[in-house]
């Protein structure tokens, strides 16, 4: 099953995926499926079948979220990513039945599945140094990250709490994962601080033959 006219953006954090999805959708009059677009299905989920996604939905104390060990955090991310893929595929299959517009997706779908449902001209891997995801996690102004940062600062030992959370982030932003994406067989573009958004967008369009 090939999802024609769907353009997937996968890779590491802080590489510019969400920006490209929004910009390209605007330019081509398409649809932007932005980060966590699977949230639209959350209310109707069978929580027993989606234990990863149900974790935050049923969380009574958000302090428990930041107090997890790196092992617990890594296992949760891996579980949730697989569950998100199920929901993403469902949304995209339904969407393709309703529109002929180009669809640009900031995706959790793994490269193995992408090889089955797409081709190399419809997948863009965007990469940033894994260390950036750890160092700059709290620099973004979005509410979720700042909420977590405030929770960490409220811990009895904020320094230890932040160090533990950064180790959690390191577990899911590894050089090995970076290399996996880099060698996936899909087109790859790496973050370059000296390149403008417009220049990056032109490179992406060339890679995807838009």
Secondary structure, 3 states (H helix, E strand, C coil): CCCCCEEEEEECCCCCHHHHHHHHHHHCCCEEECCCHHHHHHHHCCCCCCHHHHHHHCCCCCHHHHCCCHHHHHHHHHHHHHHHHHHHHHHHHHHHHHCCCCEEEECCCCHHHHHHHCCHHHEEEEECCHHHHHHCHHHCCCHHHHHHHHHHHCCCCHHHHHHHHHHHHHHHCCHHHHHHHHCCCCEEEECCCCCCHHHHHHHHHHHHCC
